[in-house]
Amino acid sequence: MKAFSDFISWLDGQVWGIPMIVLLFGTHLFLTARTGFIQRKLGTGIKMSVTKDDPSDASGDITQFGALTTALAATIGTGNIVGVGTGLLFGGPGAIFWMWITGILGIATKYSEVFIGVKYRVKDHSGKMLGGAMYALERGFKNKKAGRILAILFALFASLAAFGIGASTQSNSLADALYNTSLVDGKAIPQWLVGAVVVVLVAIVILGGIKSISRVCEKLVPVMALFYVVCCLIIIGINGQYLGEAVRQIIEGAFTPAGAAGGAVGSTVTLALQFGFKRGIFSNESGMGSAPLVAASATTKNPARQALVSMTGTFWDTVVVCLITGLMLMTTLIANPELSTAVANGTISSGAGLATAAFEKIPVFGPLVLLVGLLTFTYSTILGWSQYGNRAISYLLGKKAVLPYYIVFLLFVFWGCMMVGDASNSAAVSNLSSTVWDFADVMNALMAIPNCIAVLGLSAVIARETKHYVYDGNLEEVDDTEIPQYDEK
């Protein structure tokens, strides 16, 4: 196990080196320019996200808002709480700045990947929509052999990524928060019981399919996100006198080697960049190509409409929620120097531990926000990623593979809950947790490579049609291009 953990840790460091940062940052910048700074149409996307296209002149299986909330369910998760804490712990305060930048620039990448996901979608034997980078690569690339190989790789990495980012890391963070909260005696609750309850709650919804998942997410996501944001703003208000210093350290740490809260949390600029991008993509998934797997099911008149709606997810996830979490953690660290001491001497050694300790500094209210936030965030993310995995494995092996895949997915959910233990076993648990996070990071990066190739390779199509639909005022135009039907494998 140690050899495997060491290998995954080494591989994580390799794939998240400078080349990956350049690929993602370069893709974000290139597509921002290629789409005419599509970020300026954010208001249009937000407005459209709460309106429905008439099914009589639009194709799809779920509403645009349903597609957005399902994608948001998958993105607004433990990355917004524990992931920000991990970035701060290992990348320093500057990591929060780079997470925020990935959110702003990543809006253009999310728009682009969803655009081609919808444009090149197909129908299955029953007429349901299927889409994502694999279909865009397969149908959009002139070199069909290269497109097919890249499509298979993307689907493979996506199906494996769901076990990490979508299952075990989510349930592990939930179980860890419940184990350590001061609200209840979490240590007295058997971890197998926590795992069993989570598995049952997930299974009930995911076995109902995309429409079932969409209905739950439409109701859960707006409420949970609003509750969490408002509560974090209250905590930031309580620590208001430290807000200016927190912002200064975040900006300074992004460009110079700097420590936070007296130097206990610090990093180099390279680590700030690395963890900012890793945790940023873990949170908003821009560049990974995950959102189009569900967005392709949306009822929409043309690809640009759903792309505009979907890109708002990156804004809400990172530009709003992650930033607020980062400011909450930083102001709490500065207000409570003993937390920095705990980080320095190794008492706090994980993102989950840092987030828990920070929220616990606000009696009763803080632990309640953390527990409710993680309960809802992780549950919704597990639901969203189960559907991503479904689409990926269906592409690889056909519909017959979905049920066995779900069983393995649920086992990873259960396993994540079991990786929480008492203090005597904390080192082993920490190593296991780190391995799971590293595995998730590796799969995220490997997914991003073929997806970035897809959006860059099809950028001319994206730019041309974006000009037609968005900038020439044709957003109401119905794209009547025939959608091909694929036979079930």
Secondary structure, DSSP 8 states (H G I E B T S, - for coil): -HHHHHHHHHHHHHHTSHHHHHHHHHHHHHHHHHTT-GGGGHHHHHHHHTS---GGG-B-SB-HHHHHHHHHHHHSSGGGTHHHHHHHHHH-THHHHHHHHHHHHHHHHHHHHHHHHHHT-EE-TTS-EE-SHHHHHHHH-SSHHHHHHHHHHHHHHHHHHHHIIIIIHHHHHHHHHHHH-TTTTGGGS-HHHHHHHHHHHHHHHHTT-HHHHHHHHHHHHHHHHHHHHHHHHHHHHHTGGGHHHHHHHHHHHHHS-EEETTTTEEE-HHHHHHHHHHHHHHHH-TTTT-THHHHTTB-BSSHHHHHHHHHHHHIIIIIIIIHHHHHHHHHHHHH-HHHHHHHHTTSS-SHHHHHHHHHHTSTTHHHHHHHHHHHHHHHHHHHHHHHHHHHHHHHHH-GGGHHHHHHHHHHHHHHHHHS---GGGHHHHHHHHHHHHHHHHHHHHHHHHHHHHHHHHTHHHHHHHHIIIIITT-TT--------B----
